[in-house]
Amino acid sequence: MDTSNISNVNSAFETELFLPEQQMVFVWTMRTSALFSILGSTLIMWLICKRRSPKKRNIINNVHNRLLLGMSLMDIINSVNLVLASAFVPSYSRVYGAWGNEASCSAQGFLLTVGLAVGFYDTMLCLYYLAIVKYNVNEKALLYYEKYMHGIAIGTPLILGIIGLALDIYHPRVRSPYFCWVSYGCEFVKDNEEEGECIPRPEAYVQSFEFLISTLFAICWIIIAYSMTSLYLSVRHYNQVTTSRKTEKKRRTISANTADNITTANTQSYNSQETVTQATLYVAAFSCSYIFSLVSYTIA
């Protein structure tokens, strides 16, 4: 990539694509979304740590709540990173609010990649709900798999973040200039080009890394969609069974044992509906907390 092409891209950024007012709107839209996300995740963590089970034990002993705590913690880290937004971007990019350097840019790119753990945790929660509701897996049995859930949710984006640092592919980019992430590294021209001509990162590095992350996230969303659909179908089946038994009860006199079975079915149906409602709310909250950032990125 020669310097003239870089200059053309930077000129297009300044004069055609993003006016200063537009940059300010995009940055503060992302910051507002991230602030709401921080507030919600902090509230979830506070409620979990405050609540106690009927046996007066801290409710954090629950696998579900530990997964939720992990997701909330990673969401806070990621959201704080997004609140700072363009502050990490090198000042030579002339982006709104940029006063960072190459080191801060790389740090932000690493933290954003690690922040992808939120999506992985959301996937693990959906699998947890699926195991509890559809397959009636015991909580104790899930304790064995919990370490793998945390390991995948945190370990995968952490390894990706380290790989990104090793490949030196975290730089400001025209497509989303409000934060540093995967880029060739020559999309902006320094005002003082004393170091000579900018050498872009190899195309294979950048495209392979983007493809890997896109593939992993696509898998996560497929699992989430499958889990939510299966949960809905399972609860609908429980409701149909419960309704059928209620109808049968009206037609004939039943024994006390049958009545107990119906009560049990009603309880199972109610608990399943509550679980699915929780799962739906968590997935919706995760999606909505990033909707403004997604809109800004799409417009960019």
N, C-alpha and C positions, 0 to 999 in steps of 0.2 A: 504494500500500500504506500503510494508516494505522498509527499507532503501536500501537493496541490489537491488531491482527493480529500485528504483530511480537512483542509481548509474549506473546501466546498461543503462538506458535511457540517462543519461547525458553523459556517455562515448560514446554512439552511436552518440550523437549530435556532440561531439568534434572530433571524429576520422573518422566517416563514412558519416554522412549526410551533414555537413556544415563545409568546410574548412574556415580558416580566409578570404581568397580571395573571396570565394563565399558569405560569410556574408557581406563583404564590397560591393560587386556588388548588392546584394539584397537591402541593406539599401539605397544606393545611387540611385538606380533605383526608389525606392519608394519616396525618397526625391525629385528627379527631377520631377516626375509626380506631386507631391504635389505643387512644386514651380510654375509649369505651371498653375495649377488649381488656385492658389492664384492670379497670374497675370491676368488670364481671369476673375475671379470673381470681382477683384478690378476694372478692366476696365469696366465691366458691370455696377457696382455701380456708377462709375464716369460718365458714359454716361447718365444713368437715372437721376441722380441728376443735370446734366448740362443742359439737353434738357428741352425745354419749349413748351407748346402747342401753337397753333395759337392764343389763347386768352391770351397769356402771363402768363398763370398759370403754376406753377411747375408741371411737368408731373408725379411727384410722387403721385399725387392725383388719378392716375389710379390704379384700382384693380390689373391688370396684372403686373404693375411695382412694386407694393408693394410686391406681391408674389415673383417676381423675385429678389427684394432686400433681402427679407428674405432668399431665397435659397442661394444667393451669400454670405450673411453674415455668414450663417451656414457653407458654404463650406470653407470660409476663416478660420474659427475657427477649423474646422476639418483638413484642410490641414496644418495649422501651427502645429497641433498636430502630423501629419504624418512626417513633416519636421524634428521635433525633434526626432521622431522615437525611436530608441534604447536608447536615452539619459535618458528616464524615467525608463528603465528596471533596476532592481537591479544589482549592480555590481557583486554580487556573481554568477550570471548566466554565466559570462564570454563571453557574446555576444559582438560582435563588437560595440564599442561606448557606452557601458552600464556603467553608473556611478550613477544611481539613487538608490532608496531604496523602501521599501514596500509602503510608503505613496505616493511617486511620481508614482509608478506603479498603485495604485488604482485610483489616479487622472487621469492618462492617460486612463485607462479603462472606467472611467466615461465620459470623454470628447469624446472618440471614440463612445460610445453609444449615446451620445447627438448628435454627428455628423451625425448620421443616419437620422437626420431631413432633410438633403439634398435630400435623396431619397423620403421622404414624400412630400417635397415641389415640387419636380419634378412631382410627381403624381398629386398634386393639380393644377399645371400649365396645365397638360394634360387635366384634367377635365374642367378647365376654357376654354381652346381652344375648347373642345368638345361642351360645352354649347353655346359658341359664334357662332361657325361655323355651327354645325349640327342642334342645337335646337333654334338658333336665340334668345337666352336669352339676355335681355337688361342688360347693364352695371349696371344700378341702382338696378336691381333685384339681381345682384350678390353681391352687397354691404351687403345685409343681411347675405349671407352665408360666407362672407370673414372672419369674426371672427372665424367661425368654422374651416375654412381652416387653418388659422394660429394656432389655438388651437390644432388641430390634428397633424399638422406638427411639432410643437415644443413640445407640451405637451406629446405626446406619447413617444418619445425617452427620454425626461427628466424624466418621471416616470420610464421608464425602467432603466435608469442610476442610479436613486436613489435606486431602488430595487436591482440592482447589488451591490451597495455599502453596502446595509443592509445585503446582503447574503455573503459579503466578497468573491466574486468570480473573482475579477480582479487580475490576477497574470501572470507572464511570462510563456510561454508555448513553448514546443519544436516544435509544428506544425507551429507556426509563432513567432519565438523568437525575432523579431525586435520591437515588441510593446507588451504592456500588455493588455490582454483582458480576456475573460471568460476561466477559467482554474481551475483545481482541487487544484492548489497551491503547489504541491510537485513534479513538473516535473524537478526541478533543486535542487541540494544539496548545501547547504551553506558550505563555506570553514570552518567556525567556527560554528559548530552545538551545541552551548551552551544551546539552548533552549530545547533540547531534540528532540525526534523523531517528524518528520513533520506529522501533521494530515491533510489529504486531505479534501477538501470540500465535502459534501455529493453529491453523483452521481446524485441524483434526482434534486438538485438545479441546477447543471451545465447543465445537459441535457435538463431540462425543460426550462431554460433560453435560451439556444441555439435554441431549437425548436420554442419557441415563437417568437424570432427575425427572424428566417428563414421563419416562416409562414407569419409574417407581411410583410417581404420584398417580398415574393412570391406573396402576394396579390397586393402589389404595382406594381410589374412588369406585372402582369396580367391586371391591370387597365391601365397601360401605353400602353401595347400592344393593348388592346381593343380600347383605345382612338385614337391611331395613325392609326389603321386600319379603324376605323369609319371616321376619318378625311379624309383619302385618298379616301374612297368610296364616301363621301359627295362631295368633290371637283371634283371627276370624274363625278359625276352626274350633277353638275353645268356646267361643261365643255360640257357634252353631250347635255344639254338643250340649252346652248349658240350656239353650233355648229348647232343644229337642226333649231334654229331660224334664224341663218345666211343663211342657205340653203333655208329656206322658203322665206327669203327676196329676194334672187336672182331669184326666180321663178315667183314672182308676185310683182306688185307695192303695196307698203304698205303706210299706213297713217303715219302721223307724230307721232301719239300716239303710234303706234306699234314700230316705230323706237326708241322712248324714252324707251319703255319697253326693247328693245334689248340692248340699251346702259346701262340701269340699270342692266340687267343680266350680261353684260360683266364686269361691275364694281364689282358686287357681286362675280363673278367668280375670278377676279383678287385679290380682298381682301382676299377671302378664300384661294387662293393659297399662298398668302403672309403669312397668319396666319399659315398654315400647314408647310410652309418652316421654319418659326420661331420655331414652336414646334419641328420639326425634328432636327434642329440645337441645340436646348437646350438639347434634350434627348441625341443626339450624343455627345455633349460636356460633359454632365454629365457622360456618359459611358466611353468616351475616357480618361477623367481626372483620372479615377481610373483603367484603363486597366493595367498599369504597376504594380500597387499594387496587382491587382488580379492575374497577371501572377506570381509574386513573391510568393504570398500565395499558389497558385496552385502547384508550384514547391516544396515549402516547405512541 
